[in-house]
Amino acid sequence: MSTNAYPVLFSSTLLGATNGTVYTVQSSPTTITLQDLQLKLTNVTAATRTVTIYAVPPSGAPDPSNAVAIEMSIPPYDYVILPVERLAAGGSIQGLASAAASVNISPIGGKLHTP
């Protein structure tokens, strides 16, 4: 029987100017997946900022093949919603902004699914 859990995946946080891990899917059980995650990225400054977000598979590295957004512009004091369909156990959400402490990332929706 499959189960779904709706935990608080991570607290809202400001992205840095260098790539960093925001959230890692637990690695046990190995069949768990993160599904239907939506990320809200809010520009908290008076200047346009860009963000790059990755959905990195287990034992992978952030690169264009797993990018959710690459240098996506966010207008001043505005936000975008990015979907992340599925991420396996041990996978991670990583990202960076064009200026440190300028873009807030927070999870909305999403669930951990165990088949």
N, C-alpha and C positions, 0 to 999 in steps of 0.2 A: 504494500500500500504506500502510495506516495504521500509526502507531507510538504506543506509550505510553511515557512516561518517569516514573519514580518518584523524583524528586529530593527533597531536604529543602526543602520549600517556604519555611519560615521557622523561625527558632529561637523557642522559647517566650519570651514576653515579658509583662510586666505592662501592662495597659491603663491609660490615663490617665483623668482625670476629664472631659476634653474629647475630642471625636471625633478619631481619628487613623487613618492608614492602617497596616495591619498587613502586608499583602502585596498586590503588584500582579502580575497575570499578564503575562508577557512579551508584547511587542507584535509580535514577529516569530518565526515566520511568522504572518501575519494570520489563518490558519485554526486556530491552536492554541486549545484550550479546557482549562480546569481542570474536572475531573469528579470526582464522588463524594467531595468533600472532607468530612471530619468535623472539627469544631472542639471541642476539650475546653476548657471554661472552668471554672477552679478558683478558688473563693473561698479565699484564704489568710489570712483574718482571723476573729476571733471574733464578728463581727456579720454579719447578713444583708446582702448587697449585690445590686444590680441591674446588669444589663448590657444594652446595646443594640448589636446587630451588624448590619451592612449588607453585602450583596453588590452592589456598585455597578457598573453596566455602564460600558463605555468611554465617556468624555466625559460621564458622568452625575454626579449628586450624591447623597449619602446622603439618603434620604427614606423615608416609610412604604411606598412602592411597591416598594422593594428591601430592606426590612428582613427579616432572618432571625429576629431577636428584638427586641422592644421592651420595655425595662425588665423583663426576665425576672429573677425573684428566684433567688438561689443561697444556700442556707443556709450557716451558718458551717462552714468546713473541708469543704465538699462540692463536687461538680462536676456539670455538665450536659454532654451531648454534643449539638451542633447540626449537622445535615446542610446542606451547600450542594451542590445537585445539579450545577450547571453555571455557568461564568463564562467569558465570551469574552476573547480577547486584549485586553489593556489594561484589563480590569476589575480591581476591587480589593476586598479584604476590609477593612472599616473598623469601628471600634467604640470604645466607651467604657464605663467603669464608674461607679457612683455615688460612688466614692471612689478617688482615684489610688492605684496600687500595691496594690490589694486583690484584683484578679482576674487570674489568669494565663491567657493564651490560647496554645494549642499545637495544631498540626495533627496529626491522626491519619488515616491513609488519604489518599486523593486521588491523582490522577494528572494529568499534562499529556498531552493527546491531540492528535495531528496527523493529520488524515484524509489 
